[in-house]
Amino acid sequence: MFKRMLQAVGIGGPSVDTVLRGEACQPGGQVAGEVRIGGASGTAEIQRIDLILVAEVETSDDRKGAMEFQRHTVSGEFTLEAEQYSTIPFELPLPWELPITALRGQPLHGMRLGVRTEVAVAKAVDTGDMDPLHVEPLPSQQPVIEALLNMGAPLKSADVEHGVLHGIAQQYPFYQEIEFFAPPQFAGGINEIELTFVARPDSLDVVLEADKRGGLFTSGGDVLGRIHRSHEEALHTDWTSEIQNWLQAVSRSSGGFFGGGHGHHGHGSKHSGSGLGGAVAGGVAGAAAGVLGGMMLGEVLEGEEEEGEDEEG
């Protein structure tokens, strides 16, 4: 349960206490609670009470700021008499692209996400501080995270970045990156692994980005891979094998597709086995497949393409 007292709107105005019930929620679910408002010294005309989902988002210039991405009105106009209190229950729907803020019951370092209450009283608007949301992964997301952890990839941190993923339909202009250090067996060739989920009611996109170390005869840089699954399919996917095969392909070449047997949003190729280093877009194979895969998936952040070219140079 989280409580927060808003600043009174005007001298003698009502105070607001928003209470979120339940210890955890998930993307696509809901969070319940109530808004308690009252205690004004005189009559107060409440025009509207909104609950706003807010995330701390990092922009391309490494600056961070709060971004409001969903607003839900829990009350319209009503009148509060002097010293009167009113309790407004609510069920706040949560989007499927809601970032994760906790793993295995522990806060995910670097994440700031929550609910902000906004009260309009007599044409004045008072916006309070953010009540944090405890968001656990979906059942279809959890096995992907567990596979990385069980492979010995230590969790580093997470953040939400402004931008869009190439070729993936998104509801919001941002995405979460959960960062892991490379598993020990790949630490010589890969620095870090970043995991992104884009969830929908019927399916899940899993995007991996590997920060590959440069060698004497090979260039470093970021390599992207993606796999699309229904939520049911994701529960029965051998994620350890999928990720290990992809990391092996990344270590051997300049890139590779991730995800066997599934088309990639209009690119159309089907792959046998893990689908890495195999035929891509009509027969291109080997290292060329990795390069083509990187081009087709594109850069994760808008404007990052130039940075990637500098690294390859």
N, C-alpha and C positions, 0 to 999 in steps of 0.2 A: 504494500500500500504506500502510495506516495502522496504527500500533502504539500500544498504551497499556497501562501497567502498573497493575493494580489494587492498592490497598492490601491488605496481607496480612490475612487474617481471623484475628485473635488473634495472640498472641505466638508466633512460629515457625510460623505458618500458611503455606499455599501461596500463591505469587504466581500471577497470571493475566495472560497476554498474549494479546490478541485481535487477529488479523490479518485485514483485509479485502482480498481479492484483486480485481484489476481496477480500472481508473481511472474507469469510469463505469457507471451503471446507468440504468434507465428505469422509470417506473410500470408495474406489472403484471409486471415481470420478477423477477429474483432477484439476490442478491449472495452470492458464495461466499467462504469463508475457513476459518479454523481457530482454535480456542481452545487455547492451550497453558497447562497448569496443572501445578504441581509445586514441588519444592524445600522442602517442609515439614520442620521439624526432627524431627517424629514422625509417626505414622500419622494420616491425615486422612480422615474419613468425609464424602465429598462427597454431598450429598443431591440437588442439582439445579443445573443451569446454564441460565440463560435469556438470550436476546438480546431486547432491547426497542427498538422504534422510538420515538424521542423527537423532538418538534418544539417549538421556542419559539413560543408562541401568545400573541397579544395579545387581551385581554378588552375588554369595552365601556367600561371605565373607563381604557383606555390603559395598563393594566399588562401586563407580559409575564412568562410563566412556562413552565416545561417541562411538556409534556403527553405522557404515555405513551399510544400508541394501537395498538400491536400487540406481543404477546409470543409468542416462539417458544422452546420448550424444546429444547435441543440435547443434553442429557444428563440421565439420571436418576441413581440412586444408584450409587456405586462407591467403592472404597477406594484411597487413595494411601498407599503405604508411605513411610517417611522418605527424603527426598532423591529420591524417584521423580518422574518427569515423564510426563505423558500429553498427547497431541495429539488433539483432537476436531474432525474436519472438519465443515463444515456448508454447507448451501445455504439461505439465508434468503429466503423468498418475500416479495415486495414488493406492497403494495396498489396498485390502479389509481388511487386518489386521492392517491398519494404526491406531495407538493409538489416542484416543480422547484427545484434549487439552483444550476444553472449554465446559461449560454447561450453558444453558440459556444465552448465550452471554458473560459469564464471564470466565476468565482464570481458568483452573483447577490447583490448587496449587500442586506443585511438578513436573509438566510436563515440559520437555525441548525437543522440537521436531522441526525440520525445514529443510531447504534446504541450502546446501553448494555448492558454485560454485568453480569449479576447472578448471584452464586455463593452458594449456601446450604451452609454447612459446620457440622455439629453444631448445628443450629437457629439459627445466626447467619447473617445475610444481609449481604453486602458488595456494594454497587452502585458501580460505577466511573464515571469520566467518559465523555463521549460521543465516539465515533469518528465523524467527519463522513462523510456520504454525498455522493457526487458524482452528482447526478441530472440527466440531460439530458432534454429534451422527447421525447415520442413523435413518430414520423414524422407523425402526424395533427395534432399540436399545433404542430410547428415552422413550418408555412406561415402560421399565424395570427400568430405572433410576427414572422416575417420580413416579413409584409405591413405591420405597424405600423412596423417599423424602416425598411423601404424607402420608406414614405410620409414619412419624416423625423420620426417620433415618437421623441424621445430616451428611452432607458430611464432611469427615475428610481431605483427600488428595488423591493423586494418584501417581503411579510410574510405570516404566517399568522394569520388572525383567527378568534376563537371565534364560532360561530353557524351558522345553516343558511340555505340559499338557498330562497326561497319557490318551491314547485312543482317542485323538483328533488330526486329521491331521492339521499341521501348516505349513505355508510357511516359517516362520522365527523362529530362536531359542530364541524367547523372547515373552512375553505377558504382557499386561497391567493389573494392579490391581487398581480399583477405590474403595477406602476405605470409609466405613460409620460407624458411631457409631450405636449401636443397637437401634431400636425403643424403646420408654419408656416401652411398655408392655413386652418386652423381655430383658430389661437391667439387670434384676436380674440373668439371666442365660447365657447371651451371651455378650461378650465384644464388638466385632466388626464384621462387615460383609464386605467381599471383593468380588467385582464383576468383572468378566472377560468376554470379548466378543471375540469370534473367528468367524469372518464373512467371507463369501464366496459369489460368485455371486448369488447363488440360496438359501442360507440358513444361519442360525446363530446358534452357540452354545453359551448358557448362562451358565456360571459356577459361583456358589456361594460358598464361604468358610466362615463358621461361627467359630469364636474363642469362644468356649464354656467354661464357668467358671466351675471349679471343685467344688464339694460339699462334704458334710460329707460322703456320700455313693456313690458318683459318681466321675468319673475322668473327668478332663478337656481335652482340646485339640482341634484340628481343625477338622471340619466336612465338607465334600465336597458334593455338589449336582450339577447336570447338566441337562439341558433340551435342546433339539434340535428342531428347528422350521424352516420352510421356512420363508422368509421375510414377505410374505403375512399372514401366520398364526400368526406370532409374533405381527402383527398389531391388531389382533382380540383376542389375549389371555388375560385373566383376570389375569394380573401379580400380582395384590395385593393379590388375593386369593392364587395363586400359591406360592408366597413367604411367606405369613402368615402361610399357612399349613405346609410348609417346616420348618419354624422357630419353630412352635409348636412341630413338630416331633423331631427336634434337641433338644429342651428343655426337652422333655420327655425321650429321649434315647440317646445312644451313636452315633447315626448317622441316615442317611436316604437318600433315593433317592429323587431327585427333578425332577418333570416333569411327568405329567400324559399322559398315552396313547401312549407313544413313546418309541421305542427301544433305547438302549444306545450303539451305535457303536459296535454291535456284541455281546453284552451281552444278547440281545434278549428278555427280559421280557417285558410284557405289564402290565400297572397298571391302576386300576380303580380310579376314583376321582383324588386326587392329586398325588397318587402313592407313598405316604410316609408311611413307616412302614407296607406296604402290602407285597404281595407275591413277592419275588425276586429270580430270577434264579431257578425257579422250586419248589416254595413252602416254602422257608425259610421266616419266618415272624418275626414281632416284633422287639425287640432290636437286634436280630441276623441279621435281614435284614439291619439295620443301619451299623453294623460292616462290613458285607459283602459288602455293598455299598461303604464304605470307602476304602476297600481293592481293589475293582474292579476299582474304579476311580483313586486310587493311590494318591501319593503326588504330589502337583503342581510343586514344584521345584525339580530338580535332587539333590539328597543329602539331601532333607528335611526329608526323611523317618526316618533317625536316630534321628533327632530332635523330630519328632512326637512320636517316641517310648520312648524317655526320658521323654516327658511330660506325656504320659500315665502311665509310671512307677511311 
